[in-house]
Amino acid sequence: MKLSGMTDFHPALIAACKNYSAAKFRSDLVAGIVVGIVALPLAIAFAIASGVSPTVGLITAVIGGFIVSACGGNSVQIGGPTGAFIVIIYNIIQLYGISGLAIATFMAGCILLLMGFFKLGTVIKFIPYPIVVGFTAGIALTIFSTQMPDFFGLTINEAVPGDFIGKWRVYIANFNTIDLSTLLIGLLSLLIIILTPKVSKRIPGALTAIVLVTVVVWVMREVFGITGIQTIGDRFGNLTPELPEAAKIGLNMESVNLLLPSAFTIAMLGAIESLLSATVADGRTGDRTNCNTELIGQGLANVVVPIFGGIPVTGAIARTMTNITNGGRTPVAGIVHAVVLLAVFMFAMPLINHVPMSCLAAVLIMVSYNMSGWRTVVGMAHDPKGDIWVLVVTFLLTVIFNLTIAIEIGLLLAVVVFLRRITENTTIKVYGEQLDAAADTDMTQHEVLDLRPGVSVYEIDGPFFFGAATKFDEIVRHSLQENPKVRIIRMRKVPFIDSTGLHNLQLLIESSHREGIRIVLSGVRDNVRAALHNAGIDSLVGAENICDHISKAVVVANSIADGELSDKMIAL
């Protein structure tokens, strides 16, 4: 499929089908089956942790995974519910219910579609890395904290608050209600998950733990009569292969205004995570993801999934890497993965009822550990302090408040840090008697220019934007030379100038003219000169006083200082 016009929509599946073969299908089939097995416990665990039934998680993985593979821009991307969305989904359900989640997910899908249609895929990759690390670590800690009741078998007879601090207050107050058998099952599950990769990296530790521990718990119940260990069936009732009730997407101005911040958070997180997963996959396969098509594919998945009662979908890094490791190279593997999950949904739902909740808690504890990226955090300890502050603030805001606030404040702080660095790197040099025209160039022959008394040179090294404009203005007004006749502003190292820089430059020229001081511009680049022309500054300073080289500017300035030029100047 290739849409005409300016839309960048080229699904990887279409390109893969052109040279498809039986050998490729065999590889994709094996990889798809393995990924489907890996995705099964994760889809169930993520759904339960998000506050919905396991059925919803499986339906999301089936429909969302199929659409992402069929319509996305990456050949090996595996889509489905992920741990990153747990906190957001849970909070939305607590505040607005399942219908609110459906509306927010649908709106997020529309936002992702618009981002893809307007070719913003590349821009999303520019999200600062400390922000990604910060909110990912924050989400990991939040997921970990939500699993304490199930892992320890706590008996809590009060509503558990949604905030992090409130949760732990309730946990500590009820810690004396630990169920020892539940805790032992949780620890056994955790041990199996940790040790399985040491035996074989091809066997999913989570699935191994679920199968073995479910059998153990079933024996404990049926043979020894130990019934204190809660299972999925105990909490959600007997699960059947029935689709969740279709959600009614009631869009109106009230719901849009209410849920737009949540929808934006889902869209941004989905875009970041899916493109990050695609980038990692490209590094392993050597392919190149069409970022805009990937966003459109993610958008379509999130538009369709809530109609069937599903939760948000995005690219899953762990499942995508499992796909690559097991030989998947085309979107067919992702489609096979969706078919495998559909088969489980249709024929194996009664077995899922026996899975212990403490085992799923162990799965999510390992997910949160892997998400935390603590090694990355430790490795960034020697990064610039500004980046560390962005990471820490984003992490704390994610944990204490929510992801929406964390991303907004994190981005704002990252922008402030960036502008500060740019401002600090924009230097202003002042020359009063002599100037070496060849300084800071590759020229070996120096050209020393003598400046007449009354001539000052101010060289701007760096972008002339609002952060540096005030700095330049202060230096000019507090320069050592009093009452100069001419000010040369050397701009050879100014890559761009913004509206604040233009405004300050205009004010300087006007105030200098009122004081009888002439302004000469030197080394102005073409794009900067175009900006000066559009702002009318070239006519204000005199087009003949905008020189392409400092030697010409010095000749003009020296002539003015010597009184050899009339008010009309001399055009070089």
N, C-alpha and C positions, 0 to 999 in steps of 0.2 A: 504494500500500500504506500502510495506516495501522493500526498495532497499537493495540489498545485498552489501557486501563489507564494506568499512569503512564509507560510507555515513550515517549520522544520520538523516534519513528522515522518521518520523513516524507520519503522520497527525492525529490530534486528532479526526477527523471525522470517521476514520476507527475504532478506538478504541470505539467510542461512539455507533457505529452501532451494536456492538456485543451484547449489552444488552439493546437495545432500546425498548421502549414500547409506548403504546397509551397515557399513562399518561404523559410521558416525551414529547411526541409530542404536546400535548395540552399546556403544559407549554411553550415549545419552540415557538409554534405558537403565543400565546398571546404576549410573549416577543418580538418576531420578528416583529410583527405588530406595537407595541409601539415604538420600536427602529427605524423602518422605518419612522414612523411619526416624531420622533424627528430628524432623520437624514435629512429629506427633506429640511427644511429651511436652515440648516447648509451647505448642499451640494451646494445649490444655492448661498448662501452668500459667501462661500469660493471661489467659482468659479469666481463670479463677482469681488471680492476683488483681486483675482489673475490676473485679466486682461483677462479672457476668458468668454464665454457665460454660462448661467445657464445650458444649455443642456450638456455642457462638464462636469460640476460638477455632474449632475445626472448620466451620463454614467460612470463616474469614480466611483461613489458610488455603482452602480449596478455591474459592472464587477469586480472592485477591491474588493468590499465587498464580492462578491461570492467566488473569488479565495482565499482570506485570510481565510475565514471560511472553505473552502473545503480542503485547503492544509496546513494551519498553525498548529502550535504546541500547541495552547491554545484553550480550549473548548469554551470559551465565548468571545473571542476577536472579536470586530467589526472593520472592516477596511473601509477606505474611505479617502476622502480629509480632511485635518485638517488645523487649523489656523496656525500651525507652519510653513507650507510650503508657506504661502501667499507671504511673502517677497521674498523668493528665486525664486518662480515662476515668480512673477512680474518682478524682475530684469533680469531674463534670457530672458523673452519675450521682454523686452525693448532692450536688447543687441543683441540677436540672433534670435528673432522671434519665432513663434510657432514651426517651424521645429527644431530649436535649442533646445527648451524645450523637444520635443519628443525624440531627440537623447540623451539628458542629462538624461531623465527619464529612457530610455531603458538601458543606461550604468549603471545607479544607480541600476537598477534591476539585472544586471549581477554581479555587485559588491556585492550586498546582497546575491545572489546565491553562489558566491565564499566564502563569509564569513560563510554561513551556511554549505557548503560542507567541509570547512576546520575547522569546529567546533569552530568558534570564538564567538559564542553566549554568552558564559559566560564572555569572555573578555570585551565585550561591556558594561556589567553591571558595570565594574570598572571605568567608566567615573566619575570623581570627582563630587560630588553633587553640590558644588558651581558653577561649569561650567553650569550644567543643569539648576539651578535656575537662573543664570545670563542671559543665552541666551533666556530662556523662558520669563523672564521679559522684555528683550529687544525686543523680537518679539511682545509681547503684546503691548508695547508702540508704536511700529512701525505700527501694525494693527490699533490701535486707531487713529493714526495720518492720516492714509489713508482714514478714514471715515468722516473726517470733511466736505469736499465739499458736499457729499450726505446728511449728517445729517443736515447741516445748509442751504442747497440749494444755495451754493455759485455759482456765475456766474464767471467763470475763462476763459478768452479768450486767455490765453497763456499756453504753455506746462508746466505741473507741474514737477519740477525736481524729480529725483528718490531718492536723498539723503534727510535725515531727516531735516536738517537745511534749505535746499533749499525749501522743501515743506512748512515749517512754514513761511518762508519769503513771499511766494506767498499767503498763506492763510491770513496772517495779512494784506497784501497789498490789498486784495479783500474782506476784512471782511465787508465792507460797502454794499456788494451786497446780504446780507442775505435775503432769502425768508421766511417771517414769517409763512406762511401756512405750508411750508415744515418742518420748525423747530418745529412747534406745533405737526405735525404728528410724527416726530421723538421722541419728548418728551413723547407723548401719548404711542407710542410703547414701549419706555423704561420703562414707568410706569407699563404697562401691564406685561412685562417680569419680573419685580421685584416683583409685587404683586401676580402673578399667583401661585407661589409655596406656598404662605401663605394661599391660599384657598385650593389647592390640589397639593401635590407633584407628583401626577401621571400625571397631565396635563402639557405638555411641554409649558413653557412660550413663547418660540420663535414662536411656531406654533399658539398659541392662539393670540399673537399679530399680526401675519401676516394675519390670517383669519379676525379678527375684524377690523383691520386698513384698510385692503384691501376693505372691505365692506363700511367703512366710506368714503374712498377716491372715491370709485365708485359712491356713493350717491352724494358726493360733485361735482363730474364731471357731472354726468347725470342730477341731479336735480337743483344744484345751479350754474352750469357752471364754477366752479373753476378748471382751467386746468393747473395751475402752478406747481402742484406736479408731479414730474417725476416718471414714473413707469418702470418696466422691459421692457414692450413692447415698450415704448417710446425710450429707449436706444438701445435695441437689435433687434427691429422689432418683428413681430409676431412669437413667437416660435412654432415650430411644432415638432411632434414626429419622427424626422429624425435623424439618426446617423450622428455625425460630419464626415467630410471628413477624410478618413483614412490617417494617416500620413506616409510619406515615410521616413524610418529610413536609411538615407544615411551615413553609417559609412565609414570613411576613416581616414588616419593618421592626416590630417589637422583638421577634426572635433573632433577627439578623443583628440588631444593635446589642442584644444581650449576649449572643454567642460568638460574635465576630472575633473578639480577642482570643477565645479558646480555639476557634477555627484557624486563626492565623498561626497560633503556636503549633497546632497539629501539622499545618502545611509546612511551616519552616523546619520543624524537626524532621518531618518526613522527607523533605527535600535534602536537608543536610545529611541525614543518615543514608538515604538511598544513593546519593552522589558520592558520599565517602566510601560506601561499599563498592560502588562501580569503579572508583579510582583504584581501590586496593585490588579489585579483580583484574583491571587492565594491567596492573603491574605484574600479575602472575601469568596472564594469557598473552600479553602483547597486543591485545585489541585496543580499540579506541571507542569509548562510549559516546553516543550522541546524547549529550546532556539534556537537550530540549525535548527530544523524543522520550527520554527516560522520565522526565517530569510529566509529560502528557500521559504516559502509561501509568505512572503512580496516581495521577489525577483521575483517570478513568476508573482505576480500581477503587479509589475512595469515594467516587460518586456512586458506583454500583453496589459496593459491599453493604452500606447502611440500609439499602432498600431491602436486603435479605436479613436484616437484624445483626449485621456484623460490626466489627470495631475497626479502627484505623489500620491501614496497611502501609508498609514501607519495605525497602530493601533490607535484608537481614545479612549482616557480614558473616556470621558464623556459618549459616546455612549455605551462603554463596561460596565460601571457601571450601566447605565440604563437597559441594558440587564440582568445583574445579579439581580438588584432590582425587576425586573418584572418576575423573575422565569426562565430565560434562563440558561440552564446548559450544552448544547451541541452545536456544530457548526451548527446544524439545524436551530437554532434561527437566526444566522447570515445569513444563506441562505434565510430564510423567509424574513428578512429585505431587502435583495437585490431584492427579488421578488416583495415586496411591492413598492419599489422605481421604479422598472421596470413598474409596473402597472400605477403608477403616470405618468411616462414618456410617456407611450403609450396612456393614456386616459385623462389626466388632464393638459397637457401642455398649452392649450389656457387660462386656468384660471390663470396660473402663470404670464401671460402677465400683469395682473392688479395689481400685488404686487408693492407697492411704494418703491422706492430706499431708502428713508429715514428710512423706517421700517427695511430694511435689514441692513442699517448702524447701527441702534439701536441694532439689533441682534449681530453684530460684536463688537460693543462697550462693550456689556455684555460679549462676548467671551473673549475679550482682558482683561477685568477686572478680570474674573475668571482665565485666564492664568497667570496674573501678579504675583500671589502668594505673594502679599505684606505682608501678615501675616508671611509667611515663611521668607521673607527677614528681617522683623523686628525681628523675633525670632532668626535669625543668627547674630544679632548685637553683641552678647556676645561671639561669636565663636572666635577662634584664628585669629589674624590680617592677617595672610597669606591667610586664607580662604576667609576673607572679601575682600581682595585685588583681589583675583582671581574672585570673584563674580562681584565686581564693574568694573573691567577691561573688563570682558566678556560682561557685560551689555552695557557698553559704546561703545565698538567696534561693538556690534550687531546693536546698534541704529545709530551710526555715520557712520560706514563703511558697513560691511555686515557680514553674519553669518559665511562664510568661514574663514575670517580673525579672527573673534571672537573665533571660536573653536580652530583654530591653535594656536593663541597666548595664549588663555586660558589654553589649554593643556600644552603648554611650560611653562607657569608661574606656573601651578599646579605641574609640575615635579620639577621645581626649588625649590618651597616651600617644597615639599616632601623631596628632597635631603638635603635641609638645615636642616630640622627637624631630619633626620637620622644622619646627620653629628654631629649636636648638641647633639644627644643622644648617640653617640659613644664616650665614655670617655677613657682616657689613664691615668692609675695610675702608679706611680713610687715608688718602694721600694728599700731601700739601706742598711738596717741593719737587720731588722727582718720582717718576713712575717707570717701572720696567715693563714694557709692553709685551715682552716674551715670557713674563713670569707665569707659572702654572700652565705652561704649554709644552709641546714636544720640541720647540725650536731650541737649537743649541746656541744660536747667535743672539745675544741680548740687545735690546733696543731701548736705551734709557731716554726717556722724554723729560725735558725740563718744563716745570710748571711756573708760569709767571706769578708774582705775588698777587693774591686776590683770587687765585684759581684753586678750587678744591675738587678732589675726585672721590666719589663714593661708589665702591664696587659692591654689588649685591651678588652673593654666591648662594643660589638656591631659589626655590619657588617664592615668588612675590605675592603671597596670599595674605588673608586677614591676620594670621598669626605673626607673620614677619613684617607686615606693613607698619604696625604700631612701633615695633622695634626699630625699623629704619627711620621712622619719623622722629623718634626720640634722639637717635644718634645724630641725625642731621641738625636738629635744633640745639643740641648740646655739644656740637663740635668745637674744637679748640680755636679755630680761626674765626675771628669776629669780622662781621661785615664783608664777606667775600663778594667779589664782583661776578664770578661765574661758578656754578656748580655743575660738574660733569657727573652724570649718573651712568656708571658702566654696568651694562646689563647682559654681557656676553654669556653669563652662567645662569641666567633666569630662564628656566624651561617653560614657565607659564605665569600668567598674572590673572588674579581674580578681580571681582568687582570692587572689593575693599581696597586692594592694591591700586587699582585704577583711580578710585575716589581719593585715596590719600596722596597719590602722585599728582592728581589734579589740584588738590588743595595746596600742596607744596609749591607747584608751579605758580599758582595764582598769588600766594603769599610772597613768594620770592620776587615776582614781578612788581608787587606793590612796594617792596623794599629796594627795588632797583637792581635785583640780582637776576642774572640770566641763567637759563637752564639749557644744558646740552646733553643729549642722550647718545650713548655709544654702545655698539655691538648688539643692537636690538635684533632678536631673531624674527623670522617672518611671521610666525604665529602670534608673537607678542606685539609686533608692529601692527598686525591686523586688528588686534584688540584695542591698541591705542587709537587706531583710525576710527574704529566703530564708536569709541567713546569721545571722539573729537579732540583728543589730547595732542595729536600730531599738528593740528592747526593752531592749538593753543601755544605750543612750544615753538612752532615753526618747523615745517617739514625739512627745511635746509639744516636744522640743528639736530636732526636725528641721523647720526653717522653710523656707518657699518664697521668702522674700526677706530680704536682708541687714538691712533696717531692723527687721524683727521679731526677727531673731536678736540684733541689738545691744540691743534693749529687754530681751530675756530675760537676756543676758549682763550688762548693766549692773545689772539688778535683783539677779542673783546676787552680783555684786561688792559691791553696797551692803548685802547681807545681808537684802534684802526678800523673798526667796523661801524657802519651807520646803523640806525635802528632797523633798517631793512635786512641787515646781515649780508654775508657773502655766501653764496651757494657754492659748495665744493663740487 
